[in-house]
Amino acid sequence: MSYYDNAQHHGDTGHASFDLALLPGQSSAMATSRLRTATNEHADDYERSRALSGTKPATLIMAMAVLKEAVSIRQRPLDEVG
């Protein structure tokens, strides 16, 4: 499992906490923090993982109705997937 590094760990746990964060009354802080760490730390060889981790914080922010911030962070994952 040579691919399992800090970025992968944060991505996996961020994706898992994403669904919980969407539940009413739950905080998105842990999911957002972990997904952003994954996005920032994934190497160039893991562009797909970086893009997938990059879209979910924007989704959480939009779900919380902070649209201006969501729009500002959505560009990197869109660029990554072409």
Secondary structure, 3 states (H helix, E strand, C coil): CCCCCHHHHHHHHHHHHHHHHCCCCCCCHHHHHHHHHHHHHCCHHHHHHHHHHHHHHHHHHHHCCCHHHHHHHCHHHHHHHC
